[in-house]
Every structure is written in structure tokens, then in C-alpha cells.
Amino acid sequence: MIPSNSTIPVEIQAWTNGRLYSASHRVMMTGNDARYSVGLFSIPKKGYMVKPPEEFADQAHPLLFKALDHVEYLAFFYTEGQKFESPLKAYCGA
């Protein structure tokens, strides 16, 4: 899979109403030493709606995204979502 800013970690953007984004990054190493990586993920249960706390939305910061179910978003992302520049906006943009 080619890393993209529109893959799974974008939900932090929906949860914070666009105030935080997942950082794009790439580890670069020199030499021939082994590199070890650990992925830590937290995945909401099916049916749990990801949405920003009320404090993150007001007149100055209107809601950018509707509440989303993580499992349903993943299904959308892997079937139709990859044809959009921003699958998150296509799925639940306000």
C-alpha cells in the first residue's frame, strides 16, 4: 500500500474537527543495521460514532465532518473511497 494522508489515521482529523492531522512521515536510515517498527492502533467498535467533542465546534469553527462509524468508513475507503482525493470528505464531509 502506498502511504497516503487519506488512509486510516485521518479519523483524528474528524474527531478534532480539522484541528489536528496525522503526520506524514518516512523513516530514513543509513548503513545496513536492521530497523524495527511497532504499529500501535486503537480501533473503535462497530457502531461507535466518531465525532468531535462539543468544545471543538462553534461559530468560528463550524463542523467540518458528520459523525462516522469507523467500520463503515473502512468499508467505504477500501471499496469506493480511494477514487477521491479526500475519502474522509467524500464519506462524511459536512
Secondary structure, DSSP 8 states (H G I E B T S, - for coil): ----TTSGGGHHHHHTTTS-----------SS-------------TT-EE---GGG-SSSS---B--EEHHHHHHHHHHTGGGSS-HHHHHHB-
